[in-house]
Amino acid sequence: MKYFGLVWRNAWRKKIRTSLTILSVFVAFLLFALLSAFGHAFKYGVEAADAERLIIIDKISLINLLPIAYQNRIKATEGVHSVTHSTWFGGYYQEPRNQFPQFPVDPHEYFAMYPEFKMPEEQFEAWVKNRTGAVVGRELADSFGWEVGDRIPIQATIWTKADGGRTWEFDIEGIFASDDPRGSSALFLFQYDYFDEARAFGQGLVGWYILRVERGADPVQVQNAIDTQFENSRNQTETSTEAAFAQSFAKQFGNIALIVTLILGAVFFTLLLVSGNTMSQSVRERISELAVLKTLGFGDRTVLGIVLSESILIMLIGGLLGIGVGWFVTRGIAVAAGAFLPGVYFSPTAILASIALMVGAGVAAGIFPALQAMRLSIIDALARA
């Protein structure tokens, strides 16, 4: 802090050049914030997955349904504590862009399987008693302004009704929240019995099964036992952990982690070239001033530190502005798209990593000009002035 005033004035010696450099840093770290937030969205399901829960799907494809009759056989398998089922409904609210996860489920079994979902008991009981009732997550309710008592029409894209209609109407009987900070409550749940009775086709079939392994049981043995049990059936099964199931959805969008890494790598490589060039020009323009500083008693290490500090300062100004704006933007995106893409979140870990990256990039961009300034000979510098 002793030389902060000197560092600050030197950094703004060429205001236009410094401003353009800060702008490039700002854009780089804004992009870093956005990509980090979206990267978190694609992997958050894996992070939030319960290791004690297993998912059973059709061995050939997730789009192939499984018989409801499998449930009792799965429940009777050694090592299985409880089991329930879910099915992808795939409808939308008002407009096709308003899509979000909708699942017909067994109320008691599903909420027992996911104890992190909390809702008032009276709302849950009202849902159980109303065949056309539904419960929605707090995030989803807030996104559309829904309240208990609202009647919500969902337009089906897959499951037409027996009468040929595509509009399914549900009464919101409750709003639940998740007490797991890693998870999301952006779900729309309704009763499987009503769904199975009213749909035009597929009666007696479900999308997948979710089971909880008994405490002390080996999940791998349970997986093998279930898949072996159905290996000669018409619908063979593939059992995996909930984390692997969530990861399979993320992989449909490609290797997000690799894509993010490549984009950020290209951005920051360009940033280092721009910033390094800025610092090199700054040092070349101030050779005589640096010579005077050394004449006045400033040591080589002090000159090195001053030049490096200028580079780091520029990175911090642009970078902090970038992640600050990025944080507000991601918060807005999380609210607007949370129902369709939950988990958009610029985490504290990513913020700390970005600050470390700012300092590292500042050192990398300024180290060679700083070394040049440190090794500068007073006589040679004054002669070149």
LOPATOR-635343 format. One record per residue (C-alpha): x, y, z. Coordinates in nm, 3 decimals. Layout:
N
<r px="X" py="Y" pz="Z"/>
...
END
This chain:
385
<r px="0.000" py="0.000" pz="0.000"/>
<r px="0.302" py="0.225" pz="0.042"/>
<r px="0.332" py="0.283" pz="-0.332"/>
<r px="-0.036" py="0.249" pz="-0.422"/>
<r px="-0.070" py="0.614" pz="-0.531"/>
<r px="0.228" py="0.576" pz="-0.765"/>
<r px="0.094" py="0.248" pz="-0.904"/>
<r px="-0.253" py="0.399" pz="-0.957"/>
<r px="-0.121" py="0.704" pz="-1.145"/>
<r px="0.108" py="0.493" pz="-1.362"/>
<r px="-0.177" py="0.254" pz="-1.447"/>
<r px="-0.388" py="0.544" pz="-1.575"/>
<r px="-0.101" py="0.712" pz="-1.757"/>
<r px="-0.272" py="0.639" pz="-2.090"/>
<r px="-0.640" py="0.650" pz="-2.001"/>
<r px="-0.777" py="0.526" pz="-2.332"/>
<r px="-0.535" py="0.234" pz="-2.352"/>
<r px="-0.595" py="0.136" pz="-1.992"/>
<r px="-0.971" py="0.164" pz="-2.033"/>
<r px="-0.967" py="-0.062" pz="-2.340"/>
<r px="-0.751" py="-0.316" pz="-2.157"/>
<r px="-0.988" py="-0.311" pz="-1.858"/>
<r px="-1.280" py="-0.358" pz="-2.099"/>
<r px="-1.118" py="-0.669" pz="-2.246"/>
<r px="-1.059" py="-0.806" pz="-1.894"/>
<r px="-1.418" py="-0.722" pz="-1.804"/>
<r px="-1.555" py="-0.917" pz="-2.101"/>
<r px="-1.329" py="-1.215" pz="-2.026"/>
<r px="-1.441" py="-1.246" pz="-1.664"/>
<r px="-1.804" py="-1.177" pz="-1.748"/>
<r px="-1.782" py="-1.473" pz="-1.984"/>
<r px="-1.608" py="-1.672" pz="-1.710"/>
<r px="-1.895" py="-1.603" pz="-1.470"/>
<r px="-2.164" py="-1.697" pz="-1.722"/>
<r px="-1.994" py="-2.017" pz="-1.837"/>
<r px="-1.919" py="-2.121" pz="-1.480"/>
<r px="-2.284" py="-2.069" pz="-1.384"/>
<r px="-2.413" py="-2.271" pz="-1.677"/>
<r px="-2.149" py="-2.538" pz="-1.619"/>
<r px="-2.278" py="-2.568" pz="-1.264"/>
<r px="-2.633" py="-2.611" pz="-1.399"/>
<r px="-2.533" py="-2.908" pz="-1.612"/>
<r px="-2.358" py="-3.091" pz="-1.329"/>
<r px="-2.566" py="-2.985" pz="-1.031"/>
<r px="-2.795" py="-3.288" pz="-1.062"/>
<r px="-2.496" py="-3.515" pz="-1.016"/>
<r px="-2.373" py="-3.320" pz="-0.716"/>
<r px="-2.716" py="-3.326" pz="-0.552"/>
<r px="-2.780" py="-3.695" pz="-0.618"/>
<r px="-2.827" py="-3.927" pz="-0.323"/>
<r px="-2.573" py="-4.212" pz="-0.334"/>
<r px="-2.825" py="-4.441" pz="-0.158"/>
<r px="-3.082" py="-4.405" pz="-0.437"/>
<r px="-3.069" py="-4.613" pz="-0.754"/>
<r px="-3.251" py="-4.559" pz="-1.083"/>
<r px="-3.388" py="-4.842" pz="-1.298"/>
<r px="-3.455" py="-4.776" pz="-1.666"/>
<r px="-3.511" py="-4.986" pz="-1.976"/>
<r px="-3.182" py="-5.135" pz="-2.093"/>
<r px="-3.232" py="-5.032" pz="-2.454"/>
<r px="-3.344" py="-4.672" pz="-2.410"/>
<r px="-3.483" py="-4.434" pz="-2.151"/>
<r px="-3.779" py="-4.365" pz="-2.380"/>
<r px="-3.893" py="-4.727" pz="-2.350"/>
<r px="-4.134" py="-4.768" pz="-2.061"/>
<r px="-4.134" py="-5.036" pz="-1.792"/>
<r px="-4.434" py="-5.234" pz="-1.661"/>
<r px="-4.583" py="-5.118" pz="-1.331"/>
<r px="-4.583" py="-5.487" pz="-1.235"/>
<r px="-4.205" py="-5.467" pz="-1.188"/>
<r px="-4.249" py="-5.260" pz="-0.873"/>
<r px="-4.340" py="-5.545" pz="-0.639"/>
<r px="-4.061" py="-5.766" pz="-0.773"/>
<r px="-3.808" py="-5.485" pz="-0.724"/>
<r px="-3.936" py="-5.418" pz="-0.373"/>
<r px="-3.894" py="-5.786" pz="-0.285"/>
<r px="-3.528" py="-5.784" pz="-0.395"/>
<r px="-3.282" py="-5.829" pz="-0.110"/>
<r px="-3.121" py="-5.501" pz="-0.007"/>
<r px="-3.406" py="-5.280" pz="-0.132"/>
<r px="-3.557" py="-5.057" pz="0.136"/>
<r px="-3.829" py="-4.885" pz="-0.070"/>
<r px="-3.919" py="-4.818" pz="-0.432"/>
<r px="-4.131" py="-4.574" pz="-0.631"/>
<r px="-4.166" py="-4.472" pz="-0.992"/>
<r px="-4.181" py="-4.164" pz="-1.213"/>
<r px="-4.261" py="-4.085" pz="-1.575"/>
<r px="-4.166" py="-3.796" pz="-1.799"/>
<r px="-4.482" py="-3.608" pz="-1.902"/>
<r px="-4.324" py="-3.350" pz="-2.133"/>
<r px="-4.594" py="-3.085" pz="-2.149"/>
<r px="-4.580" py="-2.707" pz="-2.142"/>
<r px="-4.768" py="-2.420" pz="-1.980"/>
<r px="-4.932" py="-2.164" pz="-2.212"/>
<r px="-4.641" py="-2.149" pz="-2.459"/>
<r px="-4.395" py="-2.418" pz="-2.581"/>
<r px="-4.106" py="-2.224" pz="-2.426"/>
<r px="-4.262" py="-2.271" pz="-2.080"/>
<r px="-4.140" py="-2.627" pz="-2.031"/>
<r px="-4.034" py="-2.773" pz="-1.698"/>
<r px="-4.014" py="-3.118" pz="-1.536"/>
<r px="-4.360" py="-3.272" pz="-1.487"/>
<r px="-4.393" py="-3.618" pz="-1.335"/>
<r px="-4.694" py="-3.837" pz="-1.250"/>
<r px="-4.604" py="-4.008" pz="-0.922"/>
<r px="-4.744" py="-4.190" pz="-0.622"/>
<r px="-4.766" py="-3.912" pz="-0.359"/>
<r px="-4.680" py="-4.114" pz="-0.049"/>
<r px="-4.403" py="-4.319" pz="-0.210"/>
<r px="-4.242" py="-4.025" pz="-0.389"/>
<r px="-4.222" py="-3.794" pz="-0.089"/>
<r px="-4.093" py="-4.082" pz="0.125"/>
<r px="-3.820" py="-4.135" pz="-0.134"/>
<r px="-3.728" py="-3.763" pz="-0.133"/>
<r px="-3.751" py="-3.652" pz="0.232"/>
<r px="-3.573" py="-3.328" pz="0.142"/>
<r px="-3.901" py="-3.207" pz="-0.011"/>
<r px="-4.105" py="-3.031" pz="0.259"/>
<r px="-4.462" py="-2.904" pz="0.244"/>
<r px="-4.745" py="-2.842" pz="0.495"/>
<r px="-4.922" py="-3.164" pz="0.594"/>
<r px="-5.267" py="-3.024" pz="0.517"/>
<r px="-5.157" py="-2.939" pz="0.163"/>
<r px="-5.018" py="-3.288" pz="0.111"/>
<r px="-5.341" py="-3.448" pz="0.233"/>
<r px="-5.546" py="-3.222" pz="0.005"/>
<r px="-5.334" py="-3.338" pz="-0.288"/>
<r px="-5.383" py="-3.706" pz="-0.199"/>
<r px="-5.762" py="-3.660" pz="-0.189"/>
<r px="-5.783" py="-3.476" pz="-0.524"/>
<r px="-5.718" py="-3.701" pz="-0.824"/>
<r px="-5.663" py="-3.398" pz="-1.049"/>
<r px="-5.452" py="-3.221" pz="-0.789"/>
<r px="-5.088" py="-3.130" pz="-0.828"/>
<r px="-4.809" py="-2.991" pz="-0.613"/>
<r px="-4.534" py="-2.764" pz="-0.741"/>
<r px="-4.193" py="-2.661" pz="-0.615"/>
<r px="-4.147" py="-2.317" pz="-0.467"/>
<r px="-3.905" py="-2.214" pz="-0.746"/>
<r px="-4.161" py="-2.308" pz="-1.012"/>
<r px="-4.450" py="-2.140" pz="-0.830"/>
<r px="-4.250" py="-1.819" pz="-0.795"/>
<r px="-4.152" py="-1.827" pz="-1.164"/>
<r px="-4.514" py="-1.828" pz="-1.284"/>
<r px="-4.682" py="-1.660" pz="-0.988"/>
<r px="-4.885" py="-1.970" pz="-0.900"/>
<r px="-5.063" py="-2.009" pz="-0.568"/>
<r px="-5.251" py="-2.286" pz="-0.394"/>
<r px="-5.600" py="-2.309" pz="-0.545"/>
<r px="-5.499" py="-2.210" pz="-0.900"/>
<r px="-5.614" py="-2.432" pz="-1.186"/>
<r px="-5.327" py="-2.489" pz="-1.427"/>
<r px="-5.367" py="-2.618" pz="-1.786"/>
<r px="-5.074" py="-2.820" pz="-1.921"/>
<r px="-5.054" py="-2.886" pz="-2.295"/>
<r px="-4.933" py="-3.241" pz="-2.364"/>
<r px="-4.672" py="-3.306" pz="-2.631"/>
<r px="-4.662" py="-3.684" pz="-2.575"/>
<r px="-4.948" py="-3.803" pz="-2.358"/>
<r px="-5.284" py="-3.730" pz="-2.521"/>
<r px="-5.598" py="-3.798" pz="-2.320"/>
<r px="-5.835" py="-4.086" pz="-2.389"/>
<r px="-6.089" py="-3.841" pz="-2.531"/>
<r px="-5.829" py="-3.713" pz="-2.781"/>
<r px="-5.761" py="-3.387" pz="-2.602"/>
<r px="-5.414" py="-3.253" pz="-2.524"/>
<r px="-5.504" py="-3.017" pz="-2.241"/>
<r px="-5.461" py="-3.158" pz="-1.891"/>
<r px="-5.594" py="-2.937" pz="-1.612"/>
<r px="-5.463" py="-2.962" pz="-1.255"/>
<r px="-5.557" py="-2.795" pz="-0.928"/>
<r px="-5.256" py="-2.677" pz="-0.729"/>
<r px="-5.308" py="-2.822" pz="-0.384"/>
<r px="-4.965" py="-2.753" pz="-0.238"/>
<r px="-4.627" py="-2.588" pz="-0.277"/>
<r px="-4.317" py="-2.765" pz="-0.153"/>
<r px="-3.955" py="-2.663" pz="-0.102"/>
<r px="-3.626" py="-2.850" pz="-0.077"/>
<r px="-3.412" py="-2.826" pz="0.235"/>
<r px="-3.113" py="-2.951" pz="0.035"/>
<r px="-2.928" py="-2.635" pz="-0.084"/>
<r px="-2.773" py="-2.832" pz="-0.370"/>
<r px="-3.105" py="-2.937" pz="-0.516"/>
<r px="-3.395" py="-2.773" pz="-0.692"/>
<r px="-3.769" py="-2.772" pz="-0.630"/>
<r px="-3.862" py="-2.670" pz="-0.986"/>
<r px="-4.093" py="-2.970" pz="-1.031"/>
<r px="-4.460" py="-3.023" pz="-1.116"/>
<r px="-4.598" py="-3.344" pz="-0.960"/>
<r px="-4.941" py="-3.499" pz="-1.008"/>
<r px="-5.107" py="-3.833" pz="-0.934"/>
<r px="-5.006" py="-4.136" pz="-1.139"/>
<r px="-5.342" py="-4.311" pz="-1.091"/>
<r px="-5.526" py="-4.023" pz="-1.260"/>
<r px="-5.264" py="-4.004" pz="-1.536"/>
<r px="-5.278" py="-4.380" pz="-1.603"/>
<r px="-5.657" py="-4.381" pz="-1.621"/>
<r px="-5.693" py="-4.071" pz="-1.839"/>
<r px="-5.414" py="-4.122" pz="-2.096"/>
<r px="-5.490" py="-4.258" pz="-2.442"/>
<r px="-5.217" py="-4.523" pz="-2.443"/>
<r px="-4.947" py="-4.682" pz="-2.229"/>
<r px="-5.166" py="-4.793" pz="-1.939"/>
<r px="-4.974" py="-4.987" pz="-1.677"/>
<r px="-4.636" py="-4.849" pz="-1.780"/>
<r px="-4.392" py="-4.611" pz="-1.605"/>
<r px="-4.081" py="-4.427" pz="-1.714"/>
<r px="-3.835" py="-4.544" pz="-1.451"/>
<r px="-3.810" py="-4.671" pz="-1.096"/>
<r px="-3.631" py="-4.508" pz="-0.804"/>
<r px="-3.527" py="-4.723" pz="-0.510"/>
<r px="-3.350" py="-4.668" pz="-0.183"/>
<r px="-3.093" py="-4.922" pz="-0.073"/>
<r px="-3.118" py="-5.058" pz="0.280"/>
<r px="-2.857" py="-4.929" pz="0.521"/>
<r px="-2.557" py="-5.160" pz="0.513"/>
<r px="-2.652" py="-5.321" pz="0.182"/>
<r px="-2.409" py="-5.318" pz="-0.111"/>
<r px="-2.554" py="-5.101" pz="-0.392"/>
<r px="-2.356" py="-5.293" pz="-0.656"/>
<r px="-2.505" py="-5.623" pz="-0.544"/>
<r px="-2.852" py="-5.472" pz="-0.545"/>
<r px="-2.797" py="-5.338" pz="-0.899"/>
<r px="-2.680" py="-5.676" pz="-1.025"/>
<r px="-2.964" py="-5.862" pz="-0.852"/>
<r px="-3.230" py="-5.641" pz="-1.011"/>
<r px="-3.085" py="-5.653" pz="-1.362"/>
<r px="-3.032" py="-6.030" pz="-1.339"/>
<r px="-3.394" py="-6.072" pz="-1.230"/>
<r px="-3.521" py="-5.910" pz="-1.552"/>
<r px="-3.251" py="-6.020" pz="-1.799"/>
<r px="-3.484" py="-6.269" pz="-1.970"/>
<r px="-3.786" py="-6.041" pz="-1.961"/>
<r px="-3.931" py="-5.853" pz="-2.254"/>
<r px="-3.821" py="-5.529" pz="-2.087"/>
<r px="-3.468" py="-5.579" pz="-1.963"/>
<r px="-3.342" py="-5.326" pz="-1.713"/>
<r px="-3.032" py="-5.121" pz="-1.645"/>
<r px="-2.980" py="-5.008" pz="-1.288"/>
<r px="-2.742" py="-4.726" pz="-1.199"/>
<r px="-2.683" py="-4.473" pz="-0.925"/>
<r px="-2.890" py="-4.158" pz="-0.924"/>
<r px="-2.572" py="-3.961" pz="-0.997"/>
<r px="-2.502" py="-4.167" pz="-1.310"/>
<r px="-2.864" py="-4.119" pz="-1.420"/>
<r px="-2.834" py="-3.741" pz="-1.381"/>
<r px="-2.501" py="-3.745" pz="-1.565"/>
<r px="-2.662" py="-3.925" pz="-1.859"/>
<r px="-2.896" py="-3.628" pz="-1.908"/>
<r px="-2.605" py="-3.383" pz="-1.900"/>
<r px="-2.416" py="-3.587" pz="-2.161"/>
<r px="-2.699" py="-3.532" pz="-2.408"/>
<r px="-2.571" py="-3.175" pz="-2.440"/>
<r px="-2.213" py="-3.287" pz="-2.503"/>
<r px="-1.904" py="-3.261" pz="-2.287"/>
<r px="-1.993" py="-2.930" pz="-2.125"/>
<r px="-1.682" py="-2.921" pz="-1.905"/>
<r px="-1.452" py="-2.959" pz="-2.207"/>
<r px="-1.641" py="-2.699" pz="-2.410"/>
<r px="-1.624" py="-2.446" pz="-2.124"/>
<r px="-1.254" py="-2.516" pz="-2.070"/>
<r px="-1.168" py="-2.468" pz="-2.438"/>
<r px="-1.363" py="-2.143" pz="-2.466"/>
<r px="-1.214" py="-1.998" pz="-2.149"/>
<r px="-0.867" py="-2.112" pz="-2.251"/>
<r px="-0.892" py="-1.926" pz="-2.582"/>
<r px="-1.033" py="-1.616" pz="-2.413"/>
<r px="-0.767" py="-1.596" pz="-2.145"/>
<r px="-0.483" py="-1.669" pz="-2.387"/>
<r px="-0.597" py="-1.370" pz="-2.594"/>
<r px="-0.635" py="-1.167" pz="-2.275"/>
<r px="-0.276" py="-1.238" pz="-2.172"/>
<r px="-0.150" py="-1.125" pz="-2.513"/>
<r px="-0.348" py="-0.799" pz="-2.494"/>
<r px="-0.249" py="-0.725" pz="-2.134"/>
<r px="0.112" py="-0.821" pz="-2.187"/>
<r px="0.136" py="-0.588" pz="-2.484"/>
<r px="-0.018" py="-0.305" pz="-2.279"/>
<r px="0.238" py="-0.349" pz="-2.000"/>
<r px="0.529" py="-0.376" pz="-2.245"/>
<r px="0.429" py="-0.048" pz="-2.409"/>
<r px="0.389" py="0.116" pz="-2.070"/>
<r px="0.739" py="0.014" pz="-1.961"/>
<r px="0.896" py="0.125" pz="-2.290"/>
<r px="0.735" py="0.467" pz="-2.258"/>
<r px="0.863" py="0.513" pz="-1.903"/>
<r px="1.226" py="0.406" pz="-1.936"/>
<r px="1.357" py="0.747" pz="-1.834"/>
<r px="1.115" py="0.764" pz="-1.538"/>
<r px="1.222" py="0.420" pz="-1.419"/>
<r px="1.584" py="0.531" pz="-1.444"/>
<r px="1.504" py="0.833" pz="-1.227"/>
<r px="1.332" py="0.609" pz="-0.970"/>
<r px="1.641" py="0.391" pz="-0.948"/>
<r px="1.858" py="0.702" pz="-0.918"/>
<r px="1.644" py="0.815" pz="-0.624"/>
<r px="1.711" py="0.487" pz="-0.446"/>
<r px="1.429" py="0.259" pz="-0.557"/>
<r px="1.570" py="-0.094" pz="-0.559"/>
<r px="1.534" py="-0.344" pz="-0.841"/>
<r px="1.280" py="-0.550" pz="-0.646"/>
<r px="1.076" py="-0.238" pz="-0.570"/>
<r px="1.063" py="-0.148" pz="-0.939"/>
<r px="0.968" py="-0.508" pz="-1.018"/>
<r px="0.687" py="-0.493" pz="-0.762"/>
<r px="0.556" py="-0.159" pz="-0.890"/>
<r px="0.526" py="-0.281" pz="-1.249"/>
<r px="0.369" py="-0.613" pz="-1.143"/>
<r px="0.125" py="-0.428" pz="-0.920"/>
<r px="0.011" py="-0.216" pz="-1.213"/>
<r px="-0.063" py="-0.528" pz="-1.416"/>
<r px="-0.249" py="-0.695" pz="-1.127"/>
<r px="-0.443" py="-0.375" pz="-1.054"/>
<r px="-0.571" py="-0.354" pz="-1.411"/>
<r px="-0.674" py="-0.722" pz="-1.397"/>
<r px="-0.853" py="-0.675" pz="-1.065"/>
<r px="-1.047" py="-0.367" pz="-1.180"/>
<r px="-1.171" py="-0.532" pz="-1.499"/>
<r px="-1.212" py="-0.876" pz="-1.343"/>
<r px="-1.410" py="-0.765" pz="-1.038"/>
<r px="-1.639" py="-0.558" pz="-1.258"/>
<r px="-1.684" py="-0.860" pz="-1.485"/>
<r px="-1.772" py="-1.111" pz="-1.213"/>
<r px="-1.988" py="-0.851" pz="-1.037"/>
<r px="-2.201" py="-0.794" pz="-1.346"/>
<r px="-2.186" py="-1.169" pz="-1.418"/>
<r px="-2.324" py="-1.248" pz="-1.073"/>
<r px="-2.625" py="-1.020" pz="-1.126"/>
<r px="-2.684" py="-1.156" pz="-1.477"/>
<r px="-2.671" py="-1.519" pz="-1.360"/>
<r px="-2.913" py="-1.441" pz="-1.078"/>
<r px="-3.156" py="-1.303" pz="-1.334"/>
<r px="-3.110" py="-1.605" pz="-1.560"/>
<r px="-3.161" py="-1.839" pz="-1.263"/>
<r px="-3.495" py="-1.674" pz="-1.187"/>
<r px="-3.608" py="-1.662" pz="-1.551"/>
<r px="-3.493" py="-2.011" pz="-1.655"/>
<r px="-3.479" py="-2.190" pz="-1.322"/>
<r px="-3.784" py="-2.401" pz="-1.398"/>
<r px="-3.637" py="-2.536" pz="-1.724"/>
<r px="-3.267" py="-2.528" pz="-1.638"/>
<r px="-3.225" py="-2.543" pz="-1.260"/>
<r px="-2.886" py="-2.503" pz="-1.100"/>
<r px="-2.764" py="-2.189" pz="-1.282"/>
<r px="-2.540" py="-2.060" pz="-1.005"/>
<r px="-2.213" py="-1.867" pz="-0.984"/>
<r px="-2.080" py="-2.036" pz="-0.673"/>
<r px="-1.849" py="-1.885" pz="-0.406"/>
<r px="-1.586" py="-2.137" pz="-0.510"/>
<r px="-1.600" py="-2.007" pz="-0.868"/>
<r px="-1.576" py="-1.649" pz="-0.741"/>
<r px="-1.264" py="-1.728" pz="-0.540"/>
<r px="-1.118" py="-1.913" pz="-0.837"/>
<r px="-1.183" py="-1.611" pz="-1.060"/>
<r px="-1.004" py="-1.377" pz="-0.816"/>
<r px="-0.707" py="-1.613" pz="-0.805"/>
<r px="-0.716" py="-1.619" pz="-1.185"/>
<r px="-0.709" py="-1.238" pz="-1.195"/>
<r px="-0.396" py="-1.225" pz="-0.981"/>
<r px="-0.232" py="-1.506" pz="-1.178"/>
<r px="-0.316" py="-1.343" pz="-1.511"/>
<r px="-0.184" py="-1.009" pz="-1.383"/>
<r px="0.146" py="-1.168" pz="-1.286"/>
<r px="0.169" py="-1.359" pz="-1.615"/>
<r px="0.096" py="-1.047" pz="-1.822"/>
<r px="0.333" py="-0.823" pz="-1.629"/>
<r px="0.623" py="-1.048" pz="-1.536"/>
<r px="0.834" py="-0.997" pz="-1.849"/>
<r px="0.792" py="-0.615" pz="-1.864"/>
<r px="0.858" py="-0.609" pz="-1.488"/>
<r px="1.178" py="-0.809" pz="-1.527"/>
<r px="1.283" py="-0.575" pz="-1.807"/>
<r px="1.228" py="-0.278" pz="-1.578"/>
<r px="1.414" py="-0.446" pz="-1.290"/>
<r px="1.721" py="-0.520" pz="-1.502"/>
<r px="1.726" py="-0.173" pz="-1.653"/>
<r px="2.064" py="-0.002" pz="-1.625"/>
<r px="2.042" py="0.363" pz="-1.514"/>
<r px="2.311" py="0.479" pz="-1.758"/>
<r px="2.162" py="0.289" pz="-2.054"/>
<r px="1.812" py="0.410" pz="-1.968"/>
<r px="1.914" py="0.776" pz="-1.946"/>
<r px="2.105" py="0.741" pz="-2.271"/>
<r px="1.794" py="0.605" pz="-2.444"/>
<r px="1.571" py="0.882" pz="-2.301"/>
END
